[in-house]
Amino acid sequence: MGKIVFYEDRNFLGRSHEWSGDCPDTSPFLSRCHSCRVESGCWMVYDRSDYTGGRHFLRRGEYADCMGLWGWSSWPRSCRMIPVYRGNYRMRVYDKENFTGQMMEVTDDCESFTDRYHWSGGCGSCHVMDGHWLMYEHPHYRGKMWYFGPGEYRNFREMMGTGSTRFMSMRRIVDSWH
């Protein structure tokens, strides 16, 4: 079970509200949020409601100035708890959309699809069979990130909106992060 507490002001001051599960819209509970404390679990927080917009991955710790740390002009408007997972990790990645092109089955982190698989265009679709993963738009876990739980992801363009429609690195969300 995870627990995250949002505070209206920096340095854990002002009104607060805590969640132990997903929240699609924090605005009915808080008029703003400038700091947060993750007491347990891992979380994705988003600067828009319904798990959209800019996102940031959080693990256990204190974040005294969320907006300054993440460079956001808005405060976290939704949050999603990432379930604890202690099993094996397994994902099939494809260099093209709709599970086409070259396929690799992976069980560990990949700092660069270009370096490891010689895919200059990165990953175009994936099927997460086991575990929870973060995928990044640039090599070496940089740039925007997206959370992927078990399931099939045929077309990243739909979930990513405008801009890049491929991923260049990925990382497992492992228990040691908790």
HELIX and SHEET records of a PDB file:
HELIX    1   1 ARG A   10  PHE A   12  5                                   3    
HELIX    2   2 CYS A   66  TRP A   70  1                                   5    
HELIX    3   3 PHE A  113  TYR A  117  1                                   5    
HELIX    4   4 PHE A  156  MET A  160  1                                   5    
HELIX    5   5 ASP A  175  TRP A  177  5                                   3    
SHEET    1   A 4 LEU A  13  TRP A  19  0                                        
SHEET    2   A 4 LYS A   3  ASP A   9 -1                                        
SHEET    3   A 4 SER A  35  SER A  40 -1                                        
SHEET    4   A 4 GLY A  61  TYR A  63 -1                                        
SHEET    1   B 3 THR A  52  LEU A  58  0                                        
SHEET    2   B 3 CYS A  42  ARG A  48 -1                                        
SHEET    3   B 3 SER A  78  ILE A  82 -1                                        
SHEET    1   C 4 THR A 100  VAL A 106  0                                        
SHEET    2   C 4 ARG A  90  LYS A  96 -1                                        
SHEET    3   C 4 SER A 125  ASP A 130 -1                                        
SHEET    4   C 4 GLY A 151  TYR A 153 -1                                        
SHEET    1   D 3 ARG A 142  PHE A 148  0                                        
SHEET    2   D 3 TRP A 133  HIS A 138 -1                                        
SHEET    3   D 3 SER A 169  ARG A 172 -1                                        
END                                                                             
